[in-house]
Amino acid sequence: MTTVNWEREPGEKIEEFVAALLLLKHPHGNQPTPSKGDRGVDVRVEHPDGFDIYQVKRYSRPLTAGQARRVEDSWNTFVAQTLPALPVRSWTLVTPWEPSNPRLDWLAKLTAGHGIPTRWMGGRTLDGLAADNTALVEYFFGDGGQRLARLMAEALRGGRELPAGVPAEDLLDAVIARQRGLAAALNEVDPFYRYDVQVRPGRVNQQSWDGDLHTTSPVAWVHYRQLDADSYLAMRLLPRCAESLRLRPITTAVNLEVPVGSPEQQAIEDWLRYGAPFHDVPGTVTSITGPPGLLRSTGPGRFTFMVTADPGSDRPDMEVRLLAPDDTVAHTLHLTGVRINRGVDGPGVWLSGTDPSGVLEFRFLLGGPDRDRVRMTLSSLLGKTPADVLPAVQLLADLAPATGLVLAVRGGRPLTAVWRPEESEVRTSPLVKMARWMVTFLQALLAVQAHALQRVTVPDLEQVTPGQVGELIQLARLLRGEEIRTTWTQITLTIGASSQAPADPEFGVLATNQIQVNLAGRQILLDDVQRRVLYHSARPADPHELASAQPGDTVRLVPGSSAEATIAAVPVGDQAR
């Protein structure tokens, strides 16, 4: 096992190693700055009742007068710049040298009178921490990097080389055991990242690219490799501490190549100015750094930049408000899945979020050199509950030149100026036109749901004919209590057992029937209402046919002096007009 020779190793390497030891021991700790201007802080660890502060010095021998002055300078800087600004609960000097009693007395005198405990962490404690983290010792001072490269190469082969003679019934267990063993070996060797290695069925280009990023734990890197026609490898690197990406960065240098004036160029400019994501842009990888063996190939490819939501953020909930022409609030939508990013080379901010149903996405481009922009995308409503998606579609449908959109703290103050769409942005927008039609359709589905015990969802509109849409909208009018006047040409009447032939040549007919709605092949039964049709004036098409009809026979009726009929929806069993 490799040990640390504190006196022979370069001082900068010792300081970096000690800081890494502390940060890995306290995974939520951070290192504000790695060099001068650190305000007397090398590592800080936050707790509910304050911060533990560590000042790391490379000294491995008894302190000289100059080294003691540098410790004093660090302490005085801490007292002047950090102590007034942070709720500090302790301060610790960390050195590979184990302090003598006189030096402990000197530190106690130096740091007295400020109301916080101070300590000196010396070589014996550091030796103990190093013994508990052999992977970090091997990485800094042994062959940990080379061993990691060998294990990485084995993992990236995907476990295809199984031991010979494995019975077919044990093959799956053998694959799982191999992958678990590789992940465990990588985790043992790499001090900065944990590894999740999986062999999955399917093809990489058919998977959701951001699926492996949506986890409760932060993900530093996801690597995919197609192993054969039927399976691919997915390897995720999870940081062991908040500073893993700084202690050992994973970087890729890419030259993006877009035609002048193209949509791809606009996408890259929005990324530079606002931090907006871009998708499938051509470019060339020129260099890569990271865990050994993870990825070494350079060359052309297509690149996508994504921004993930931060579930641990303490920012307030947000909402989008649609303001009417008089600036009163007409609609409010709570935003979920909020993602925020800043421009790489500009002052702008990109913010994205969706309504709670997930169908309407807002993308704000704010604070850039041009007018603030708002982009909206309506995704498929197929299979959604109408009540869930109607608020988002209604807001989109009510967008007009005199209205405005504003991003605000939910129930609180506005965060942006009011964005008012140009007239051309609304009147010619196919999205707004579709939303206005869709509102009527969704309201009709809601009316149906009010009288059905089956779950009503938005159907595949490509499978719904215009005639069916018209019938559904007419039914919704009836279900809301409206009576519809119409005309008719003929009906067929079945003679009942107790029916008597009408004495008058013209007579009224009241017909009721069960209501059943066809939604793209799904039959929705309305069990508490029925359709009632009153034919105001009817006569038999053949009077002799009616006079001789027996129970169970059918006769054809045509309009009498009036072809008017009234349609209504009434409770089941209600026959009265």
Secondary structure, DSSP 4 states (H G I P E B T S, - for coil): -----TTTS-HHHHHHHHHHHHHHHSTT-B-S-SSS--TT-SEEEEETTEEEEEEE----SSPPHHHHHHHHHHHHHIIIIITTTS-EEEEEEE-SSPPPHHHHHHHHHHTTTSSS-EEEE-HHHHHHHHHH-HHHHHHHHSSHHHHHHHHHHHHHTTT--PPTT--GGGHHHHHHHHHHHHHHHHHHH-SSEEEEEEEEES-GGGS-TTGGG-SSS--SEEEEEEEETTEEEEEEEEESSTTHHHHS--EEEEEE---TTSHHHHHHHHHHHH---EEEEEEEEEEEESSTTS----EEEEEEE-----TT--PPPEEEEEEPTTS-EEEEEEEEEEEEEE-SSSS-EEEEEE-TTS-EEEEEEESSSS--EEEEEE---TT--HHHHHHHHHHHHT--TT-EEEEEETTS-BSSPPB---HHHHHT-HHHHHHHHHHHHHHHHHHHHTT-SSPP----GGGS-HHHHHHHHHHHHHHTT--EEEE-S-EEEEPPTT----SSSSEEEEEEEEEEEEETTEEEEEEEEEEEEEEEEEEESSHHHHHT--TT-EEEEEE-S--EEEEEEEETT----
